[in-house]
Amino acid sequence: MTTLVAGGAASGKSEYAERLVEAAYAAADRRSPLWYIATMAAPDDESRERIRKHRDRRAGKGYETVECPDGDALAAFAARLTSGAEEDLPVILLDDFGNLVANELFAPDRVEAALHPMNDEQVARFVQPLVETLKTIHRLAGTLVLVSNDVFGDGPSDDPGVDNYMRCLAALDRSVAAFADNVCEVAAGLPDYYKGGLS
Amino acid sequence: MVLFTGPLYSGKHEAARAYAEATGKPWADLRVCEVQGMPGAPEDLQAAADELAANDIVLYTEVGSGLVPVDEEERQAREAAGRLSILLAERADEVYRVFCGIAKKLK
């Protein structure tokens, strides 16, 4: 069962996503592995502080954290998953697409290209390996919850780097929403389902 | 007229095509109009909405959830765009909101 949870900054999307995986973990009598896929790179104090807050919130709940700030690290994680009996299938939370896409798109060796306008084909080619990896995780997880960031409310940007980022993130959202069982938008901590539905 | 509203790059175009296919209307025969922000001068919103409502499908990109623009003209355009979307929804037979490529019926 895969759920895409999207929402604006500080909408409560992470907390809601954590509630979903923690409920699945409890339903499996805490026997299944509980993975937290962290995507944030930590180049400065502000991001380290954010990471610390999220870590404190998860402390003592059984999460095992795996750092996947980019597509390669995520693919390596997916390659470690194996199929197994239903009750042993892992419960996985990935938080969030916004960081994953930023780290992948603006990696030091690729940032030059990311600052020129991308066409639809380039966007599709950028997103495709991430989608494949996420589909693999989707197949091998018992419960998978993916968090994404609604950064589109301001409309278009004249800055090609920002526009590329929005287009790549939106393409990833749409591709994942197509195979996910549930898709919701979180506002004020509450989910509004566009596909499927969980309480 | 059927209105598809949603954030930038949310898949409104694809959702409208899927709607046309599901309802058996050839896409090529439909009058489709994309509205991003405020088309033209925002003086007469009612007239603008009436004109747009003559289309079969209107794709409306929401622009009102960011910071209020510092520039007065941009501020007014954004205000007008939001108001226009309300007038369009009033005139629409059906309204869908598209999020992550998925359309949900609002009206």
Contacts between the chains, C-beta under 8 A, distances in Angstrom:
chain1	res1	chain2	res2	distance
A	4	B	100	6.5
A	6	B	99	7.3
A	6	B	100	6.1
A	8	B	65	7.4
A	148	B	100	7.6
A	150	B	7	6.7
A	152	B	7	3.6
A	152	B	8	4.4
A	152	B	9	6.3
A	152	B	10	6.8
A	152	B	62	8.0
A	152	B	65	7.9
A	153	B	7	6.1
A	153	B	62	6.8
A	153	B	63	7.8
A	153	B	64	7.2
A	153	B	65	2.5
A	153	B	66	5.3
A	154	B	63	6.8
A	154	B	65	6.7
A	154	B	66	2.6
A	154	B	67	7.0
A	155	B	8	5.7
A	155	B	36	7.0
A	155	B	37	6.3
A	155	B	61	6.4
A	155	B	62	7.4
A	155	B	63	3.4
A	155	B	66	6.9
A	155	B	78	8.0
A	156	B	8	5.8
A	156	B	36	6.9
A	156	B	61	7.8
A	156	B	63	8.0
A	166	B	8	6.5
A	166	B	9	6.0
A	167	B	9	5.7
A	170	B	7	8.0
A	170	B	8	7.3
A	170	B	9	3.4
A	170	B	10	6.6
A	170	B	11	7.8
A	171	B	9	7.4
A	173	B	100	4.4
A	173	B	101	7.3
A	174	B	10	7.6
A	174	B	11	5.0
A	174	B	14	8.0
A	174	B	100	5.7
A	174	B	101	3.6
A	176	B	100	7.6
A	177	B	100	3.8
A	177	B	101	5.1
A	177	B	102	5.6
A	178	B	101	6.4
A	183	B	99	7.4
A	183	B	100	5.5
A	183	B	102	5.7
A	185	B	99	5.6
A	194	B	99	5.1
A	194	B	100	6.8
A	194	B	102	4.2
A	194	B	104	5.1
A	195	B	102	5.2
